[in-house]
Amino acid sequence: MRADEVRGLSELGRLTLRGTTSRIAELHHGIADRAFGAVGPAGAPVKVVHDAVSGLAYSSVRLALGAGARATGALAALRADGVTVDGGPGGVALGILNGAHGDLVARTAPALAVSMHVRSAGRDVPVTTEALAAAFPDAGGRLAVFLHGLTETEGSWCFRSERHHGEPGITYGSLLHRDLGLTPVFVRYNTGLHVSDNGRLLDELLAALVDAWPAPVQDMVLIGHSMGGLVARSALHQAGGGTVEPRPWTHLVRDTITLGTPHLGAPLERGVHTLTHTLARLPETRPLAALLALRSAGIKDLRRGTLVEADWSGRDLDAAGPAEHTHVPLHDGARHFVVLATVARNPTGRTAGLIGDLLVPPRSASGDTGDDDRLAFPPDAVHRVGGIHHLDLLNHPRVYEQIRDWLVERPEGAHPPAPAEESAPA
């Protein structure tokens, strides 16, 4: 690890240890207050002594644990080998850490915070013509931009590659390159930030990418898994797609494909929100509510599929009641497709509608509110796949077959397959 990564990890450890001690202290005091309240005024002198002793004890533990974590981090930083934790299993761990607490990580341990970057061969690619040409030596003018979901990284698109394709490293991107000549561009981002923040960053990244791309960009397809689909929609919205003054890159977006994206929100996050508010009502359970409230801003945005800053800025996201929600229509000028999964083998049955892919129900993935705010996905642009779950949408032959079919048939006519001698990039 690099020294700054070690120091960041020790700072997170320090905050975790101190925070855990504080939550235990609050739980202790909540139970004690109820017990002394039941005793009545006669227990008041004992309560004063109890509170003083326990307060001193917990404060001492907090200070000791915090100082220990900081000292350990300082010593470990001296022995850091300078190799970033970003690659391999370390990259997966960073993706999970940032998804769960990415906003906190960005504030307190920036060395461990994931930033939005184009990725190739396990490395960040600077958005300059020289760096892009080196990373994409066969860069073409038709791009497929891939956006992963919550707690994931660009490596998640290889999910079960050997099982499905017989070898590692095969993704929808490599298959589209082989079959249709599209150049795959994988993006990594901090999934713990607000979706609207990531949408703004993606708008800036794609504008710079188009300007610096080694070949003239003819068109672009945005493919997002889960949260990635929300980030793509937010970027198009913030870039003014479909308005009288859009950013130039939005004109190049011919298609968007969302895979298990919670356009209307995720029931699991709604459940956690309700539980957090319920636990906060009692002193004994309030510390548990505080722990749940530490989940990232990105996770909280999944409650309603929040895409714009106005829906969260200046608001208590853990407060009771319905969340603000701005209806963001689909970007004009592009075709929009949905693939949704159900663990039930019959994707149109009652069971499929209830449990969906275990994380996102079909109505949310298809944007079907049943009222005027529904998203305008045409019926033939929504494809249901039964017998698979949420993560299977990242890399599954049945899903790819549908993606390919949609992208072969373009509005201007069928797109010819790539020459036979082309093969998927490593």
N, C-alpha and C positions, 0 to 999 in steps of 0.2 A: 504494500500500500504506500501511497505518497504520504508525506508528513502531514499535509493539510487534511487528508482524508482521515488519518488516525486521530488528529485533534478534533475533527468534526464528529467522529464516532464517539470519542470520549465525552464531548459536550452533550450529545444526545443521551449517552449513558448517565451522565450527571443529572440531566433534567428528568430522566425516567426514574432514577432512584429517589431523588428529592420529591418528585411528584407522587410516586407510590407511597412514600412515607407520609406525605400530607393527606392523601386519600385515606390511609389507615387511621391517621389521627382524627380525621373528620368522622369516620365511621365509629371510632371509639367514643368520641365526644357525643355523637348523636345518640348512641345507645345509653351512655351514662346520663345524659340530660333527661331522657325519658324515665330512667330508673330513679334518679333523684327527684324528678317531678312527682312520681308516684309516692315517694316517701313523704313529701310535703316540706313545710318550713323547718321541721326538726333536722332535716338532712343538710341544711344550707351550710353550716360550718364545715362539715366533712366535704361537701362539694367544692368549697373554695380551696381546700388543701389538695383535693384530687386534681382539680383543674390546673393548679400551679405545678404540681409534681409531673403530671402527664405532659403538660405543655413544654416544660423544661426538657423532659426526656425525648420527646419527639423532635424538638428543635436541635438537640445535641446530635441525634441520629442523622437528621437531615444534613447538618453541617459536616459531620464526619464522612458520610457517604459521598457528598458532593466534592469535598476536598480530596477524598481517595480516588474518585473517578478522574478528577482533573490531573492529579499527580501521576496516575497510571498512564493517562493519555500523553502527558508531557514526556515521560520516560519512553513510551512506545514510539513516539514520533521521532526520537533520536535514533531509533533502530529501523526506521522505515526504509524499504528498499527502492522506493521511487517508482515502482510499477503500479499503475492505476488499478483500482479494484473494478473498473468499469467492464472488463471483459469476462466472458464465461459465466460461471456460477455467481461471481461477484456482481455482474451486470443484472442477473435475474434478481438477486437480493436487493440491489438498488431500485429496481423497478417496483418491487413489492413495498419497500420502505417509502418510496416517494408516493406511491398510490395511496398508502394508508395515512401518511402524515406529510405529504409533499410540501404543503404551505409552511408547516413548522420547520421542516428541514431547510427550506429555502431561507428562512429567517435566521436560524440558529447554527446550521452546519452547511453553509453554501457549497463547500467542497464536495458534499455528498448529494447535492441537489442536481437532478437531471435537468438539462436544458434542451430546448428544441433544436434538433439537428438532423440533417440528412445523414444517413448511416450507410456504410459499405464496408464489407469485410471486417466487421466488428469495430470500426473506427468512425469518429465524427468526420464529416467531409465539409470543409469550408466552402461557402457558396461563392466561389470564384471560378472563372472559366478554366483556369489552369488546374485547380484542384478537382473540379468536376470532370474535366477531360481525362485526368489520370485515373480517377475512380471509375469512370464509365467510358472506357475506350471505344465501345461500339454504340455510343449514345445516338439514339434516333430522335425524330421529331415528335413521336407520339409517346406520351408518358402515362404510366399508371402509378399513382401516388398512394402508398399504403399507410394507414394510421391505425395503430394497435389500440387495445382497450385498457381499462383500468388495471393497474399493477403489472401490466405486460411490457414487453420491449419488442423491438423489431424481430428478435429471435423467436418470438411466439408464433410467427407465421410458419415456422417449420414444424408445428405441432404434429406429432405422430407421422412424420415424413416417411420414415423407414417402413412403418406398418402399411401406409397407404400407397407409397410409390416405390418401395424397395430400396431406397437409398436416402441418406440424410441430406438436408439442405434444399429439398424441393419445396417450392412455395407457389402460390398462385402467381406471383411475379415472374418466377423462372418459367412457369408453364405458359403464361401469356407472351413472354418474350419468344419462346420456342414456336408457339402456334400462330401468333398474330403480329409478332415483331414489335410489341410495345416494350419500352424500356422501363423496368420497375425501379421506383424510387421509394425507399423505406425511410420513414421518419420516426425518430424517437422523441418523446416529450414527457414532461412531468405530469402524470395523470392525477396528482394530488392537488394541482392548482384548479381554480375555477375554469369551467369549460369556456367561458367567455374570454378569459385571459389566454388560454391556449388557442382559441379561435383568432384572437388578435395576432398572436405570435405566428400562427400558420399563415395568415394573410400576408404578413411581412416576409415570411420565408418563401412562399410561393412567388411573390412578386420579384424577389431577388433571384430565385432559382430560374425563372423564365428569362430574366435579363442576362444571366450569366451562363445559361445552358450552352454547351459547345455547338449544338445544331439549332436551327430555327425550330421553335416549338409550334407544331401544327394543331395539336389538341391534347386534352388531358382527361383522364378518368380518376376520380377520387374514390378509394375503396376503404371503408372504415369498419372495423370490428367493434361492436359494443360502443363504448364511449367515443371511439374514434369517429363514428358517424356523426355524433353530436358536435365534435370539434370541427369537422368538415362543414356542417351546416352553419355553425357559428361564424367560421371564417368567411364563407360566401356572403352571409348576411352583413357582417361588418365591412366587407370589401364593397358593399353596395351592389352585389350581383342582382341583375334584373332591374336596376334603377336607371335613371338618366345619366348618372355619373359613376359608373362602376370602375373598380380597379381593372387595368387591362387584362390581368391574368384570368379574370372570371369569364371573359369571352372564350377562352380556350377550353373551359370545362364543358365537355360534351355529355358526360355521363357521371352519375354518382351511384355507388352501390353500398348499401349499408347491410351489415351482417349481424343480426341480433342486437340492433341498436335500440335502447329504451327511449324512443322518441317521446313517449308520454310518461316516462318515469319508470322506476323499478320498485316493485312492491316491497322488496327486502329493505331498502333504504327508508321507505315510508314506515315500515314496521319498527325499525331502529329509532326513527325520529319520535314516534309515539311512545316507545318504551323509555327513551331518554326523558321526555317531558313527564311521564308518569313517575319515574324514579326520583325526579327532582322535587317532588311534592313533600317527601318525608325526610327528616334529618338523617335517619339511619341509612337510607338508600341514595341520598344526594351525592355521596362520593362516587357511587357507581354511575350515576348520570354524568358526572363530570368526566369520568373516563370515556364513556361513550361519546361525549361531546368533542373529544379530541380527534375524532375521525376527520379526514381531510375535507377541505372545501369542495374538491372534485367529487368525493363520494356524496356529500350533501346535495350537490347539484343534480344527482341522479334521482332525487325525490320526485321532481317534476320534469326532468329533462331540460334544465335551465340553460339557455343559450346567450342571454344578454346580461350585461352588468347591472342594469337598472333593477333587475329582479332580486339582487342580493346586496347591492351596495347600501350600507347604513342600516341593514336589517339584522335582527337576531335570528340566525338560521335554525336555532334550536327552540324557538318560541312555539307555543301551541297555535293551532289554527292553520288554515290553508296557506300555502306559499304563493307568493306573487308569480305569475306566469305570463310572459308575453308570447303571443302566438307568432311564430316565425314561419311564413309560408316557404314552400320549396322554391329554390332558385329558378327563375325563368330562363329559358334558353338552353336548358339541358334536360336530358332524360334521367329519371330517378328510379332506381330499382331497390328492392328489398329481398333479402333471403332471411327467413326466420326458421328456427328449428323447434321441434317438439320431441321430448323424450318418448312420448307415445308414438307408436308406429303409424297410427292414423292421424295425420296432422290436422284434420278438420273435425275430429271428434270432440266430445265434451271434455274428456280428460285432457286433451291437448290444449284446449282453451284455458283450462284452470292452472296447469303447472308449466306450460310452455317448455322452455329449454332448461328449466330449474332456476333461472335468474330473471328472464325477461318473458312476459306473456305475449302471445301473438298480437293482441290488440295494441300493445305499446310498440312492438317492433314494426307493425304496419301503420302506425299513426292513426288508427281508426277510433276516434272519439265518439262516433255516433251522432255528432252534431256539426255545426258549421265550421268549427275549428279543426276538423280532421285534416290531415295532410293529404294532398291530392295525388297519392300514388294510384295509377290506373290498376284495375284488377289484374291485368296480365303482366304487371311489373312487380307483383308480389309472389314470390315462390316459397312454398312451404316444404320442408324436408322433415319427414318423420323418422323416429328412431335414433336421433343424435342429440347431443346436448350443446350447451352454450360454447364451450371451448372447441368442440368439433367444427364449428363454423370457421375456425381459423385456417383449416387445411383439410378438406375432405373432397374426394373425387366427385361426389354427387353435387356438391356446391360449386366446384370449379366448372363442371359441365354446363351448369346454368349460366355462370358468369361468362364463359366463353361464348355461349349461344347468343347472349344479349349483345356482346361486343362485336361479334362477327357481323351481325345485321345492323348497319348504321343507317341513319335517316337518308344519306345520299346513296345508299346501296350497299351491297355486301362488300366487306373489306377482304381483300385476298389474303390467304395464309402466307406466312413467312416462307422463304425458300427452304427446301428440304434440308440443305446442309447446315442451316443454323441450328444451334443447340442451346439448351438452357445454360445461363452463366453459372459459374461455380459460386 
